[in-house]
Amino acid sequence: MSEAAGRAETDRRLIERSLQDNVFRQQLLADPKAIIEREIGRQLPEDVRVVALEETADTIYLVLPSTSLVGEGGEIADRELEAVAGGDAGSTSTYSLCAISCDQNCMY
């Protein structure tokens, strides 16, 4: 599985569980880094910041990838992608997770 696919799968599992388990959802909102570390079974780098947001009826979050030059050649290094996808935790990355709670009228 590619790094991007691993990240997407981790996001999907966390969001799905947060929709089924309100206690887990509240824990994820309160301390997302600790919960993600527990779920992936390894520590993220100390300087990685994890943010979990909950959408409301009147607020939608759009998370855009960074445009900063990261790693060599302006691309994210495999080690950095691995860190957020559950791989090597020895690199610097940013991990954000949007915990979506859409109703049936939501456009998403």
Buried (B, 14 or more C-beta within 10 A) or exposed (E): EEBEEBBEEBBEEBBEBBBEEEEBBEBBBEBBBBBBBEBBEEEBBEEBEBBBBBBEEEEEEEEEEEEEEBBEEEEBBBBBBBBBBBBBBEBBBBBBBBBBEEEEEEEE
